[in-house]
Amino acid sequence: MDTPRIRRRHFLLQAGWLGVAGLATPLGADDAPPAHPSPANAPFGAAADARTALDYPRNDLDRVRSVVGASHSNLDVVRDLVLEQPALAKASWDWGFGDWESALGAASHTGRHAIAEFLIAHGARPTLYSATMMGQLDVVRGFLEADPDLALLPGPHGIPLQAHARFGGAEAEPVLAYLLDRFGEDDRPFGTPGTEALEARYGGSYRFETDPPFSIQVAVGGMSTQWLLVGAGANPSSRILEVEPDVYAPAGAPAVRLHFQVADGQAQALTIHDGPMVATGQRADEA
């Protein structure tokens, strides 16, 4: 199948997620995202500088990424950023494929009570997920009695509501007990555990000959836990889940499909189906 050529302007407007697929792995109570340059400048190079200027007065992308990343673990950094620029308490970052995460969302699935309390005190909007992690049983019960289907609505990165309660520790035990009694165990995975076999089959860089071209990286990585990840740059961050043989979906964007074309046990190409955008990239030769 021929891959349609995507013109620069059309690509920037409709597929901007490819430039912000994320350069950290903020997906566990023990995970602290490493410092990396903002993915806003990849893969579009100098074009991103002009775009950044045109985006003002939107919040600076580096600061947004920093406050969301720090909200997984570092209260001191969060406090410094928010006190200097209070609007960052409400900031959200797209880790890839429309997997949006707010600073409060980051604190909520890593059990960071002090960070969550600080963000809410400075203007962050409380959510069902923050209430669950913080053990606010009356709030959680009110949400779910009004709409029981919300119990199955995953949060950022596809992390289930019950996982937020478990991350909340002792303070959230009454909420977890309520969820288990009312809805039963929710053990849905939100990522594929990485193995050497999966990395050998799918791992590598896939180059998409768009205008301008870009690359998507697939690798096994993480910090406290190893996962199969996809994203832009050298440090992909989006966990992916197998939906059928050689077809995956990002945990935070289940409607997206990543179809690996495999020959002799190794992926040769990757086709991304993301709404109106369909593009195929060839696996780059090993250096």
C-alpha positions as CSV (number, residue, x, y, z in Angstrom):
1,M,0.0,0.0,0.0
2,D,1.3,3.4,-0.9
3,T,1.6,5.9,1.9
4,P,0.1,9.2,1.0
5,R,2.4,12.2,1.2
6,I,1.5,14.5,4.0
7,R,2.3,18.1,3.4
8,R,4.0,20.1,6.1
9,R,1.2,22.4,7.0
10,H,-1.4,19.6,7.0
11,F,0.9,17.4,9.1
12,L,1.6,20.0,11.7
13,L,-2.1,20.7,12.2
14,Q,-3.5,17.2,12.2
15,A,-0.6,15.1,13.6
16,G,1.0,17.4,16.1
17,W,0.9,14.5,18.7
18,L,3.9,13.0,16.9
19,G,6.1,15.8,18.1
20,V,5.0,15.5,21.7
21,A,5.0,11.7,22.3
22,G,7.0,12.3,25.5
23,L,10.5,11.8,26.7
24,A,9.8,10.4,30.2
25,T,7.9,7.5,31.8
26,P,5.6,9.0,34.5
27,L,3.6,5.8,35.1
28,G,4.2,4.4,38.6
29,A,4.3,5.4,42.2
30,D,8.1,4.9,42.3
31,D,8.8,6.4,38.9
32,A,10.3,9.9,38.7
33,P,10.7,11.2,35.1
34,P,14.2,12.0,34.1
35,A,15.2,15.4,32.9
36,H,15.1,15.6,29.1
37,P,14.8,18.5,26.6
38,S,11.2,19.3,25.8
39,P,9.8,17.1,23.0
40,A,8.1,20.2,21.6
41,N,11.1,20.7,19.4
42,A,11.1,17.2,18.0
43,P,10.8,16.3,15.2
44,F,10.2,19.7,13.6
45,G,13.5,21.4,14.5
46,A,13.7,25.1,13.8
47,A,10.0,25.2,12.8
48,A,9.1,24.6,16.5
49,D,10.9,27.8,17.5
50,A,8.6,29.9,15.3
51,R,5.6,27.9,16.5
52,T,6.5,28.5,20.1
53,A,6.5,32.3,19.5
54,L,3.2,32.1,17.7
55,D,1.7,30.2,20.6
56,Y,2.1,33.0,23.1
57,P,0.2,33.7,25.4
58,R,-0.2,30.0,25.9
59,N,1.9,28.7,28.8
60,D,5.5,27.8,27.9
61,L,5.7,24.2,26.8
62,D,8.9,23.5,28.8
63,R,7.3,24.8,32.0
64,V,4.1,22.8,31.4
65,R,6.0,19.6,30.8
66,S,8.2,20.3,33.9
67,V,5.3,20.9,36.3
68,V,3.4,17.8,35.1
69,G,6.6,15.7,35.2
70,A,7.5,17.0,38.7
71,S,4.0,16.3,40.0
72,H,4.7,12.6,39.9
73,S,7.2,13.0,42.7
74,N,8.8,16.3,43.5
75,L,6.8,18.8,45.6
76,D,9.7,21.3,45.8
77,V,9.9,21.7,42.0
78,V,6.1,21.9,41.8
79,R,5.9,24.5,44.5
80,D,8.6,26.7,42.8
81,L,7.0,26.5,39.4
82,V,3.4,27.2,40.6
83,L,4.3,30.0,43.0
84,E,6.2,31.7,40.2
85,Q,3.4,31.1,37.6
86,P,0.1,30.1,39.3
87,A,-1.6,29.1,36.1
88,L,0.7,26.0,36.0
89,A,-1.4,24.4,38.8
90,K,-3.9,23.7,36.0
91,A,-1.4,22.7,33.3
92,S,-1.8,19.5,31.2
93,W,0.6,17.7,28.9
94,D,0.0,15.4,26.0
95,W,2.4,12.4,26.5
96,G,1.4,11.1,23.0
97,F,-1.6,10.2,20.9
98,G,-3.8,12.6,22.9
99,D,-2.9,11.0,26.3
100,W,-3.4,14.2,28.3
101,E,-2.3,14.4,31.9
102,S,-2.7,17.3,34.3
103,A,-0.4,18.1,37.1
104,L,-3.1,16.9,39.5
105,G,-3.6,13.8,37.4
106,A,0.1,12.9,37.8
107,A,-0.1,13.3,41.6
108,S,-3.3,11.3,41.6
109,H,-1.9,8.1,40.1
110,T,1.3,8.2,42.0
111,G,-0.2,8.6,45.5
112,R,1.4,12.1,46.1
113,H,-1.1,13.5,48.6
114,A,1.0,16.6,49.5
115,I,1.4,17.5,45.8
116,A,-2.3,17.0,45.1
117,E,-3.3,19.2,48.1
118,F,-0.9,21.9,47.1
119,L,-2.1,21.9,43.5
120,I,-5.8,22.1,44.5
121,A,-5.0,24.9,47.0
122,H,-3.5,26.8,44.1
123,G,-6.3,26.4,41.6
124,A,-6.1,22.8,40.2
125,R,-9.6,21.4,39.4
126,P,-10.4,18.3,41.6
127,T,-11.4,15.2,39.7
128,L,-12.9,11.8,40.4
129,Y,-9.3,10.4,40.2
130,S,-7.9,12.9,42.7
131,A,-10.8,12.3,45.1
132,T,-10.2,8.6,44.8
133,M,-6.5,8.8,45.6
134,M,-7.2,11.3,48.5
135,G,-9.7,9.0,50.1
136,Q,-12.7,11.3,49.7
137,L,-15.4,8.6,49.8
138,D,-18.4,10.8,49.8
139,V,-17.2,12.6,46.6
140,V,-16.4,9.3,44.9
141,R,-19.7,7.7,45.9
142,G,-21.6,10.8,44.6
143,F,-19.9,10.5,41.2
144,L,-20.5,6.8,40.8
145,E,-24.0,6.7,42.1
146,A,-24.9,9.4,39.6
147,D,-23.1,7.5,36.8
148,P,-21.8,4.0,37.6
149,D,-20.1,3.7,34.2
150,L,-17.4,6.2,35.4
151,A,-16.0,3.4,37.5
152,L,-14.6,1.9,34.2
153,L,-13.4,5.2,32.7
154,P,-9.6,5.0,32.8
155,G,-7.5,8.0,33.8
156,P,-4.3,9.2,32.2
157,H,-2.2,6.5,30.6
158,G,-5.2,4.2,30.8
159,I,-4.7,3.7,34.6
160,P,-8.0,2.4,36.1
161,L,-9.8,4.1,39.0
162,Q,-9.1,1.3,41.4
163,A,-5.4,1.7,40.8
164,H,-5.7,5.3,41.9
165,A,-7.3,4.1,45.2
166,R,-4.4,1.6,45.7
167,F,-1.8,4.3,45.1
168,G,-3.6,6.4,47.7
169,G,-2.5,4.1,50.5
170,A,-4.1,3.9,53.9
171,E,-6.1,7.1,53.4
172,A,-7.8,5.7,50.3
173,E,-8.6,2.2,51.8
174,P,-12.3,3.1,52.4
175,V,-12.6,4.2,48.8
176,L,-11.0,1.0,47.5
177,A,-13.3,-1.1,49.7
178,Y,-16.3,0.7,48.3
179,L,-15.1,0.2,44.7
180,L,-14.4,-3.5,45.2
181,D,-17.8,-4.1,46.9
182,R,-19.8,-2.1,44.4
183,F,-18.0,-3.1,41.1
184,G,-15.8,-6.0,41.8
185,E,-12.1,-6.3,41.0
186,D,-10.8,-4.2,38.0
187,D,-7.6,-5.8,37.0
188,R,-7.4,-4.4,33.4
189,P,-3.8,-4.0,32.3
190,F,-2.5,-0.5,31.3
191,G,0.6,-1.6,29.5
192,T,2.4,-4.6,28.1
193,P,5.3,-5.9,30.2
194,G,8.5,-5.6,28.2
195,T,10.6,-8.7,27.4
196,E,13.7,-9.3,25.4
197,A,11.6,-11.2,22.9
198,L,9.2,-8.3,22.4
199,E,12.1,-5.9,22.0
200,A,13.7,-8.1,19.4
201,R,10.5,-8.3,17.5
202,Y,9.4,-4.7,17.6
203,G,12.2,-2.6,19.0
204,G,13.9,0.0,16.9
205,S,13.3,3.3,15.0
206,Y,10.6,3.6,12.3
207,R,11.1,6.4,9.8
208,F,8.1,8.1,8.2
209,E,8.9,9.9,4.9
210,T,6.5,12.8,5.5
211,D,7.3,16.4,4.8
212,P,9.3,16.9,7.0
213,P,10.1,13.3,7.9
214,F,9.9,12.0,11.5
215,S,10.7,8.9,13.4
216,I,8.9,6.8,16.0
217,Q,10.9,4.8,18.5
218,V,9.7,1.5,20.0
219,A,11.6,0.1,23.0
220,V,11.3,-1.7,26.3
221,G,11.9,0.7,29.1
222,G,10.7,2.4,32.2
223,M,12.2,2.9,35.6
224,S,10.8,0.7,38.4
225,T,9.1,-1.5,35.9
226,Q,9.9,-2.4,32.3
227,W,7.2,-1.9,29.6
228,L,6.8,-1.9,25.9
229,L,6.9,1.8,24.9
230,V,6.4,3.9,21.8
231,G,7.1,7.6,21.3
232,A,9.2,10.3,19.6
233,G,12.9,10.7,20.4
234,A,15.3,8.4,22.1
235,N,13.2,7.8,25.2
236,P,9.7,6.8,24.3
237,S,7.1,7.1,27.0
238,S,3.7,5.8,25.8
239,R,2.8,2.3,27.1
240,I,1.1,0.1,24.5
241,L,-1.3,-2.8,24.8
242,E,-1.7,-5.8,22.4
243,V,-5.2,-5.9,20.9
244,E,-4.4,-8.7,18.4
245,P,-1.3,-10.3,17.1
246,D,1.2,-7.6,16.1
247,V,-1.4,-4.8,16.6
248,Y,-1.2,-2.5,19.6
249,A,-3.0,0.5,21.1
250,P,-1.5,3.1,23.3
251,A,-2.8,2.6,26.9
252,G,-3.9,6.2,27.0
253,A,-5.5,6.3,23.6
254,P,-7.3,3.0,22.9
255,A,-8.8,4.1,19.6
256,V,-5.4,4.4,18.0
257,R,-3.9,1.4,16.3
258,L,-0.2,0.6,15.8
259,H,0.1,-2.2,13.2
260,F,3.5,-3.9,12.9
261,Q,4.3,-5.6,9.7
262,V,6.4,-8.6,10.7
263,A,8.6,-10.9,8.6
264,D,11.0,-13.6,9.8
265,G,10.1,-12.7,13.4
266,Q,11.0,-9.0,13.2
267,A,8.9,-6.0,12.4
268,Q,9.9,-4.4,9.1
269,A,7.4,-1.5,9.2
270,L,4.8,0.2,11.4
271,T,1.5,1.7,10.3
272,I,-0.2,4.2,12.6
273,H,-4.0,4.6,12.3
274,D,-5.0,7.7,14.3
275,G,-8.4,9.0,13.1
276,P,-8.0,10.6,9.7
277,M,-4.2,10.1,9.8
278,V,-2.7,6.9,8.4
279,A,1.0,6.7,7.9
280,T,3.5,3.9,7.4
281,G,7.2,4.0,8.5
282,Q,9.9,1.7,7.7
283,R,12.1,0.2,10.4
284,A,15.6,1.8,10.1
285,D,18.6,-0.4,9.5
286,E,20.7,-1.1,12.6
287,A,23.7,1.2,12.8
